[in-house]
């Protein structure tokens, strides 16, 4: 059954309200939809079908609550998130719901990796101060590498204790990324 656009909003219809059948050829890469204000793009849907607020595929973020990490956390691997489109990771931060103990001797090494090849995206060792990680203070994990994540792939985290390790309560990750056009 063919789909026909329905332009009469008071009546029922089948198919999309607005239908743009681009096909192949010279016009195939045009934006499907674009809104402008004073000749400046405000939002568009390019030919790949992803909403692009303001041009340049603005940063997006996902917040993942991991929970409590015990001091003896070696070999724990936790799934963080899966991406439906190709992305580039731009920043990863953590937050905890309770100050940790003194990190002068005991620490945790947090390693965020991509599933494609288990390459490390970012590694972070908790602070050697008291507390090792402060409550409700988002901590940027630092410089990133291996930031390209393919569609259907995911990020995971593993923990390695330093000396006796460090209990981390209410661990939350915030992952910022951009979509690849």
C-alpha positions as CSV (number, residue, x, y, z in Angstrom):
1,X,0.0,0.0,0.0
2,X,1.4,3.4,-1.0
3,X,1.8,6.1,1.6
4,X,0.4,9.5,0.8
5,X,1.1,12.7,2.9
6,X,-1.9,13.9,4.9
7,X,-2.1,17.7,4.8
8,X,-5.6,18.0,6.4
9,X,-4.9,17.8,10.2
10,X,-8.6,17.4,11.0
11,X,-9.0,14.3,8.9
12,X,-7.5,10.9,9.3
13,X,-4.9,9.7,6.9
14,X,-2.3,7.2,6.2
15,X,1.5,7.8,6.1
16,X,3.6,10.7,7.1
17,X,2.2,14.2,7.6
18,X,5.1,15.6,5.5
19,X,6.7,13.2,3.1
20,X,10.0,13.9,1.3
21,X,11.0,11.2,-1.1
22,X,14.5,12.3,-2.1
23,X,15.8,9.2,-3.9
24,X,19.3,9.3,-5.4
25,X,21.1,11.9,-7.5
26,X,22.2,15.5,-7.0
27,X,19.5,16.4,-4.5
28,X,20.0,13.3,-2.2
29,X,22.2,15.1,0.2
30,X,19.9,18.1,0.8
31,X,18.4,18.7,4.2
32,X,15.1,17.0,4.7
33,X,13.8,19.8,6.8
34,X,15.4,23.1,7.9
35,X,14.1,26.0,10.0
36,X,15.8,29.4,9.9
37,X,15.5,32.6,11.8
38,X,17.0,35.8,10.3
39,X,18.7,33.6,7.6
40,X,20.5,31.5,10.3
41,X,19.8,27.8,10.7
42,X,18.0,27.1,13.9
43,X,17.3,23.4,13.5
44,X,17.4,20.9,10.7
45,X,17.1,17.3,9.8
46,X,19.8,16.5,7.2
47,X,19.6,13.6,4.7
48,X,21.0,11.1,7.2
49,X,17.8,11.7,9.3
50,X,19.3,12.9,12.6
51,X,17.9,16.0,14.2
52,X,20.7,18.6,14.3
53,X,19.9,21.5,16.7
54,X,21.7,24.6,15.4
55,X,24.0,22.9,13.0
56,X,27.2,21.0,13.7
57,X,25.5,18.1,15.5
58,X,25.5,19.7,19.0
59,X,26.8,17.7,22.0
60,X,24.6,15.2,23.6
61,X,24.9,13.5,26.9
62,X,23.8,10.4,28.7
63,X,23.9,9.9,32.5
64,X,24.4,6.4,33.8
65,X,24.0,5.4,37.4
66,X,26.4,2.6,38.3
67,X,25.8,2.4,42.0
68,X,28.2,1.3,44.8
69,X,31.7,0.1,44.1
70,X,33.3,-2.0,46.8
71,X,37.0,-1.6,47.7
72,X,37.8,-5.1,46.5
73,X,36.6,-4.3,43.0
74,X,39.3,-5.8,40.8
75,X,37.9,-7.6,37.7
76,X,34.5,-5.9,38.0
77,X,33.3,-4.8,34.5
78,X,30.1,-2.8,34.1
79,X,28.2,-1.9,31.0
80,X,27.7,1.8,30.6
81,X,25.8,2.6,27.4
82,X,25.3,1.5,23.8
83,X,25.1,3.9,20.8
84,X,22.7,3.5,17.9
85,X,24.7,5.8,15.6
86,X,28.4,6.4,15.2
87,X,29.6,8.9,17.8
88,X,32.6,10.7,19.1
89,X,33.0,10.9,22.9
90,X,33.9,14.4,24.0
91,X,33.9,14.2,27.8
92,X,33.4,11.7,30.6
93,X,32.7,12.8,34.2
94,X,31.8,11.1,37.5
95,X,29.9,12.0,40.6
96,X,29.4,10.2,43.9
97,X,26.6,10.6,46.5
98,X,29.0,10.4,49.5
99,X,32.5,11.5,50.2
100,X,34.9,8.6,49.9
101,X,37.5,7.8,52.6
102,X,41.0,9.3,52.5
103,X,42.6,8.4,49.2
104,X,46.2,8.9,50.5
105,X,47.0,5.2,50.3
106,X,43.9,3.3,49.0
107,X,42.6,4.3,45.6
108,X,40.5,3.0,42.7
109,X,41.6,3.2,39.0
110,X,38.6,3.7,36.7
111,X,39.1,2.7,33.1
112,X,36.3,3.4,30.5
113,X,36.8,1.3,27.4
114,X,35.0,0.8,24.1
115,X,33.6,-2.6,23.1
116,X,35.1,-2.7,19.6
117,X,38.6,-3.5,20.7
118,X,38.7,-2.9,24.5
119,X,40.8,0.2,23.9
120,X,40.8,2.7,26.8
121,X,38.8,5.9,26.2
122,X,39.9,7.4,29.5
123,X,41.7,6.2,32.6
124,X,41.4,7.9,36.0
125,X,42.8,7.2,39.4
126,X,41.0,8.6,42.5
127,X,42.8,11.5,44.3
128,X,45.4,11.0,46.9
129,X,43.6,13.5,49.1
130,X,40.9,13.3,51.8
131,X,38.3,12.5,50.5
132,X,39.5,10.6,47.4
133,X,36.3,11.6,45.6
134,X,34.1,14.4,46.9
135,X,30.3,14.2,47.2
136,X,28.2,16.0,44.5
137,X,31.2,17.4,42.7
138,X,31.4,16.3,39.1
139,X,34.9,15.2,38.3
140,X,36.1,15.3,34.7
141,X,38.1,12.1,34.1
142,X,40.6,13.9,31.9
143,X,42.1,13.6,28.4
144,X,40.4,11.1,26.1
145,X,41.7,8.8,23.5
146,X,40.1,6.2,21.2
147,X,36.9,8.4,21.1
148,X,35.3,7.0,18.0
149,X,32.5,4.6,18.8
150,X,30.7,2.8,16.0
151,X,27.0,2.3,15.8
152,X,25.7,-0.7,17.9
153,X,28.9,-0.7,20.0
154,X,29.1,0.3,23.7
155,X,31.2,1.7,26.5
156,X,32.0,-0.3,29.6
157,X,34.1,0.4,32.7
158,X,36.4,-1.7,34.8
159,X,37.9,-1.0,38.2
160,X,41.3,-1.8,39.6
161,X,42.1,-1.3,43.3
162,X,45.3,0.4,44.3
163,X,46.5,-1.2,47.6
164,X,43.2,-2.0,49.4
165,X,41.0,-0.1,47.1
166,X,38.4,2.6,47.9
167,X,34.7,2.2,48.5
168,X,32.7,4.5,46.1
169,X,29.1,5.1,46.9
170,X,26.5,6.1,44.4
171,X,28.8,6.3,41.4
172,X,27.3,8.1,38.4
173,X,28.9,8.7,35.0
174,X,28.0,11.5,32.5
175,X,29.1,10.8,29.0
176,X,29.1,13.6,26.4
177,X,29.3,12.9,22.7
178,X,28.6,14.2,19.3
179,X,26.9,12.3,16.4
180,X,29.0,11.5,13.4
181,X,27.3,12.8,10.2
